[in-house]
């Protein structure tokens, strides 16, 4: 990288050394191995008239960053400022800057100033006073896609010869969102990928299992023996020994920053983003509409606790079968549908139909089942879908559907 330094004093500048900033533009190549650059600015001498008890001197420097060698757009610039005290004079300095420079940053302005905060009486022979400030500046990568591990039984991440602490660079860029345990492995979820880390000696073996990032910081959930996550395309995945695609992109792709919560007693995975809500049954691998605002589920002392930022509203249950053609492409007429279930009230039935596979399905009106669970809906078509709906919240198990009709 290359730095330009501009100021209104005299001197020279060198990588890793002291410098009085020069009056003219001066380009200095900083070697790749340089860890810091020390800048020192000193105010010129001034004369004080009788009665002066305090003064302030300031310097302003402009530093620009441009690629002299291969650029690293993740570089961050940090400043550590020092206070100097002597003879009762307090001098302080500060810098105002963006902590992390983006790739469009063209310059960085740093200012420092010193003030006499303790009133003093200057000797009549004193003709000048010099105020100085200094700062260490160094650059290092932001390391957004690095992962670290500490020493055993410690939160110390210092890497030295006597510890097992370490760090590793992921082979995908961007932020790391979550680090979750899965058995003896660790799964790393981030903006641009999903990777597994397997312990090997004092280090970890790393393998990227998915080259797309997850759909937000909370779009993953870790259980003891299984993980779930939604990638940025909206596909739901399961991670056990292998990565398994579950799917449902046509529904989950419209989510923004979803939150995943799991109910251990029922095996239901709740997927919510405060606008849309879905429930995935891990036992039957089925997906349905659900509450939109659940953010956490926990069982404690036999009580189920559900967290949500507002009142939880459970949508009316509505389910549909896959496409049915009864094994023939001839036209057919459905005359009645019998639903085998213990539920004898609040159950409605409907039929969607079309006459060829390129047409859009058309839908009849919802019809209430009689106490025997039968609805006498008449419908003509080639392909059908059967729908069931509850008018109020209730528990429903379906044993069978008995569809009667004839080929026309």
N, C-alpha and C positions, 0 to 999 in steps of 0.2 A: 504494500500500500504506500501511498505518497501523501505527505502533509504539506500544506502551505501555511506559513506563519507571517502575519502582518502586524506591526505595531509601530510606535513612535519613539522607541529608544534605540540604542545601538548595541551590536554584539553579533553573536553567531549562534547556530543551533546544530545539535548533533543527536543522533538516535541514542537513547539510553543515557544521555548526559545532561549537564546543566546548560542553560542558555539564557542570555538576555535577548529578547526578541528584537529583530532588526527593523529598521525603518522601511527598507525596500522589500518587495516580494522575494522570498527565498524558498526554493524547493529543496526538500531534503528527503532522500529515499530511506525509509525505515526498513531494515532487514526483516525477513520473515521471523527470525528468531528473537526479535526485540520484544520484551515484555512490557516495557514502560518507557515513557518519555517525560522528563522532569523539566518543567517550565518555571523560571524565576523572573519576576519583574520587579524593578526597583524605581521608585520615584526620584526625580531630580531634586537637588537641593533648593530650598526656598528661604527667603529672608523673612523674619517675623518682626513687625513693628511692636512698639511697647504696648503692653496690656493684652497681647494675644495669649489665650490659655488653651486653645485646642485648634486642631487642623485636621484635614482629611486629604488624602491623595488617592487617586484611582487610576487604573490602567485598563484598557480594553484590548483584547486580542481576538482575532477571527481565525478559526482553524477550519480548513476545508478538507474533506475526505474524498479522494478519487483513486481509482484502481491503478496502482503502479505495477502490481503483480496480479495474479489471478484473484478476482474479488470474491469476498465472502459476504453475502448480503445479510447474514445473521450476526455480523459483528456488533457488539455493544460497546459504548464508551463510558467509563466510570471515572469519577473524580473523588479524591480524598484530600480534604483541605486541612491545613495545620494552623493553629493559633500560635502567635509568638508574643511573649511578654518580656519586657525588659524595662527597668527603671520606672515601674509603675505605669507604663504605657500599654494599653490593650489594643491589639491589632487583630482584626478578623477579616475573613474573606469568604466569598460564596460564589457559586456558579449556578446559572439557570440554563437548562438544556433538556432535551428529550433523552430519557435514559437509554432507549434503544433506537438506533437510526434505521429508517426504512431505506429501500433502494433508491428513493427519489430525493433523499437528503443531500443538499449540495454544500452546506456549510454549517458550522457550529460556532456560536458566539459565547464566549466566557468572559465574565467581568470580575474584578476583585477590587476591594477598596479597604482602606484602613482609617480608623478614626481614633482620636485621643479622647477616651471616655473618662479619664481622670484629669481634672484641672491641675495644671502644673505651672510653676513660675520658671521661665527660662532664664538662664544666666545671660547677662547683657552682652557677653562675648559670643553667644550662640548665634550663628548666622544661617544655619541650615539644619534640616531634619529629614532623614531618609526613612521612608516607610516601605517595607517589602512584604511580599506574600509569595507563597510557593504552593505548588500542587503536584501530586503524582498522577499521571494519566496513563492508563493502559487499556488495551483492547483485548477482548477475548470473545469467542463465539457464545451466542446466547444459549446454545446447547438445548434447544427446545425438544429435540428428538433423541436425547441421551437418557439412559436409565442408570441409576446408581444403586448399589447395595452396601449396607453398613457392615461393620464388624459384628461378630456373633454376640448376641445379647446386649447390643449397644446401639445407640443412635448416632455414633460417630462414623462419618463417611470418609474420614481422612485415609488416603491410600498410602501405606508405608510398608516396609519390609516385614514388620511383625504382625500385620493384620490381614484379614481376608476381605476387607472392603475393596470395592472395584467399581468400574463403570464401563458402559458399552454403548456404541452408536448403533441405532436402529437403521435398517437399510431403506426406510421410507422417511420423508421429511414431514415437518409439521409438528403440532403439539401432541403430547401424550395426554389422553383423557382419563384413563383408568388403568390400574394395575391390580389384577384379581387372581387369587390362588385357585388352582384346579388340581387337586391331588398333590402330586410332588412337583407340578409345573407351576409356572406363573404365566398368565396371559396378559399381554400389553395391548390396550385398545387406544387408537389415536385418530387424528384427523385424516391420515392417508394410508392406514393399514392396520392389520391385526397380526401380532407375532407371539410365538410361544418361547419361553425361556426355561430350559431344563438344566438343573444343577449338574455340574461336572467338576469335581475337585473343589477348588476355591473360586471357580468362575462359573459361567453359564453358557450352554450352547443355545444358539438362537436360530429360529426358523420362522419366516413370514408365511402365514397360512392363508392370508387374504390381502389382496393388493388394493382394496378400497377401504376408505375410512368409514367410521360409524356415523350414524345420523344424529350427532350431538353428544355432549359430555355424559349424559345419563341414558344413552341408548344401548346399554349393555347391563347384564345382571349375572352375578356369579353364585351358583349353588355349590354344594360340596362335591358333587359328581357331574355337574353339567352347567354350561354357560349358555346364555342366549344373547344375541345382539342383532341390531338392525343396521344394515350398511347404508351408505348415502344414496343408493338407488331405491331403498325401501324394501329390500329382501330380508326376511327373518332367517337367522341361522342358529344352529345348535352346535356347541363344541363339547365333545367328549374325548374319546381317543382320536377321533377324526372330525373334520369340519363337515357338517351336513346342512345342505340347503333345505329350508322349509318352504320359503316362498312368500306368497300373499302380497307381492309388490303392487298389484292393482289396488289394494286397499291401503297399505302402509306407506306408500310413496307420498301421500298427501300430508303426512305428519311433519311437523317442525319441532325440533328439540324434544323428542318423546322421552317419557320417564317409564322405566320398566319396574314393576312390583310383582312379587310372587306370593301366593297363598299356599303354604306347604300342606295344609289339610285337604284341599280340594285339587291341588295340582294345576291351578289356574294362573296364567301369566297375564297381568293387566298391563296394557300399553296405552298411555294417555299423553296428550299434549295440550290439554285445556280447551281444545276445540273439537278434536275427535278422540274417540275411545274404543278400544277393542279388547277382547278377552280371548286368549289362546289356551285351549285345553291340551296340556302336555300328554295326557293319557290317550285321548282320541285323535290328537293332532288336527283339531278343528278350530276355526276362527269365527268369532261372532262379534256383534256390536256390543259395547259396554259403556260404563261410566267414562266421562271425559277427563276427570280431575283427580284421580287417585294417584298419590305420590309415595305411599309406603304402606306395607302390611306386616303385622307382627303378632304372633301369639305369645301371651305371657300369663302364667298362672291360670290357664284354661280360658282366658278371655281373648277374643280377637280384636285387635286395635287396627283401625284403618285411618291413615292420614290423608287429608285433602284440604286445600286452601278455602273451600266453600262447601255448601251442601252437596251431597252426593245424590245424583239423580240416575236411577237405573232405567235404561230405555226398555220399551216394550219388546218382548221376544218375538222375533220374526225369522223363520228359517225356510230355506228352499232346497229341494232335491237337485241333483244334477239332471242333465237332459235325458229324457226317457222316450224311446220310440217303440218299445215292446217287441223288438226283434224284427220289425218289418217296416219298409218304407211306404207301405200303403196308407191311405187315409184311414183315420180311426175316430171313433166317437166315445168319449168318456161319459158315463152315465151316473156314477156315484163313487165316492171315496170314503172308506172306513178307516178310522185311525184307532189303532190299538194302544190305549193309555188308561191310566187310573184317573186322569183328570176328566171330569164330566161337565165342567162349566168354563166359560170364557175362552173356548177354543174355536178359532176361525180357520177356514180352509179356502184356498184359492188355486187357480190354474193359470199358467202362462202357456201359450201355444203359438206355433208357426207352421206354415205349410211347406217351406223348404229351408235348407240350412243357411241360405244367404239373406233370409228375411229377419227382421227384428221381431222379438217375442212380443205378443200382445197379451194383456192381462184382463181377466174377468173381475167382477166385484167380490169382495170377501163375503163368505157365507158361513153362518154359525152352524156348528155340528149339533145334532140332536142328542138327547141323553145317551143314546146307544153309540155315539161317536161317529155317526154317518152324516155325510153331507151329499145332497143330490144335486150336484153341479153337472150340467150338460155342456160338453165342449168338443168341437170338431177340429182336427188338425193332424199333422204328421209327427211332430215332435212336441213334447210337453215338459213342463216343470211344475211340481206340486209344492205349494207353500202352506205353512202353518203359522198362526200368530195368536198370542195371548192378549186379551184386553186389559189385564191387570197382572201384577207380579205374582207368580206362583211357580212351584217346582214341577217340571215336566220331564217325564221319561216316555219315549215312544218305543213300543214293542214291535209294531208292524204298520204298514200301509197296505190296505186291500183295495185296489183300483179295479172297478168293473166297467166294461165297455164292449164295443164290437168294432170289427173291421168294416168299413164302408167302402 
